[in-house]
């Protein structure tokens, strides 16, 4: 195992991680709720540490499978540890273990939370919390390959170790280009969701945060009652549809862009995906109509949203069954 190369790449991960925190710092500075210093301190630690690791001289730059898995595993641990610092240093989550849990939950898009009153956190930290969902949705190392094409084609081992979704070798020949394509599509779909929520009357900050969480299928909301807080049919339909879109293998989205919608419907996995969703919605609607809700519309509305949330493992909620 090439330990020097692993450390060098982890240094890159830390510096990219520091850059990832910048949008949250900007939100904190704009909102002026006292959490900006926690981001500044964290970034101030990550950059020099990452740079020192990156400067380690390496002779053999080829990344083999075991190196890729080591980098992917250690990168998650490092980013989770440093990502927990803003929560901890701000005092909003006094226990570092709890802050670490919240960050791991975000980056892994699990969506579990130790917070009892989500709305009490500053907007900068809430943005960071949802941004970890967005980053984790596609993968931190996939982003690194997208912004650092000079890493070379051998880094496919890192992407294979990191990415749970599309096979990076099936999009385009160069791995860096594949990573860029994935993140361009991912960002574009997130932006469309943001605009649609904004057009429906949701406040800009709320729209952005929910778009990030929905895209990452992590389900972190800024409301204690999740999406159900808004009690808005339009928001629920838009978010539910996009949860399903983000739950689809992104290689299928790429094929759709180049070959039309006929390609996606030829995919057996996608057809089974739609069949499962339709079946679950019908069963939930039938089960809740008359028992939980007085009419078919309310049953269908919440059944569709909850099914979309569950089947994509997003975790948003529109109601409490």
Secondary structure, DSSP 8 states (H G I E B T S, - for coil): --HHHHHHHHHHHHHHHHHHHHHHHHHHHHHTSS-HHHHHHHHHHHHHHHHHHHTS--S-----HHHHHHHHHHHHHHHHHHHTHHHHHTTSS--HHHHHHHHHHHHTT------S-GGGS-HHHHHHHHHHHHHHHH-HHHHHHHH-GGG-GGGHHHHHHH-SSS-GGGT-SSHHHHHHHHHHHHHHHHHHHHHHHHHTT--HHHHHHHHHHHHTT----SSTTGGGGT--HHHHHHHHHHHHHHTS-HHHHHHHHHH-HHHHHH-HHHHHHHHHHHHHHHHHHHHHBTTTBSSHHHHHHHHHHHHHHHHTT----S---
